[in-house]
Amino acid sequence: MESITPELPVVHLPFADRLPQPAAVVENTYDLAEKLLADQRKFAEGLLKAAKPLVPAILPANPSPGRHHSVTMRVHN
């Protein structure tokens, strides 16, 4: 029986033996994504902590349940 697909030539790529295995690429990519997300969360939590003293000055003391309040902040240069 004859194959209908032609044989592919053997290609020798320089340094191909130094490329990481596909599983290692996936593992490293997800490890990096996890670290970035954890760092982003830490930054956001730090930002909230730093802004906490300012919250009483810009939000009403006793907001009505179920009602949304708009907040306007002025930035002075």
N, C-alpha and C positions, 0 to 999 in steps of 0.2 A: 504494500500500500504506500502510496506517495503522499507526502505532506503538501497541503495547499499553501502553507505559509513558507516563505523563504527563510533560510537560516540567516540569522543576524551575525554580522562579523564580530569578532572579539575585539573589544576596544580596551586599550590600556590607558587609564587616566593617571596622570602623575599625582602622587600624594593621596590617591583614593583610599589607601589603607589607613590614612590618618583621620579620615572623616568619622564623626561619631555615629554610633548605631542609631537607627530610627527611634528605638525605645528610649535611649538616653536623651535624645532631642526632646521628645514629649515630656519626659520626667523633668528635665531642666527647665522647660518652658513653663510648666505648671508650678514648679518650685518658685520661679521668678515671679509669676503672677500672684501667688499666695503672699510672697514677701511684699510686693508692691501694694497689694490690697491691705495687708496688716499695717504697713507704714502709713498709708493714706488714712486708715481708721484712727491710728494713733494721733496723726496730725489734726484731724477733724475734732477728736475729743479734746485735744489740747486747746484748740481754737475756742471750743465751747466753754472750756474752763476759764480761759483768759477773758472771754466776753461776759461771763456770768455777772460780774459786778455792774455791768452796764445795763443789763436787762430791766431792772426796776425803773430806770430812767426813761425807757422807750416803750414799755408795755403798760397797759392799765393795771392798777392794783388788783381789782376784782372783776375780771372779764365775765360776762354773762355766759352760762353754759350754752353751747350750741351756736353761739354767734361768733363770727369772724371779725376781727378788727384789723384795719389797715394801719401800718406803721410807716411814718415818714421820718427819715433821718436826714439831717443836714450835715454836710461835710464842709468844714471851713478849711480853706487853704492858707 
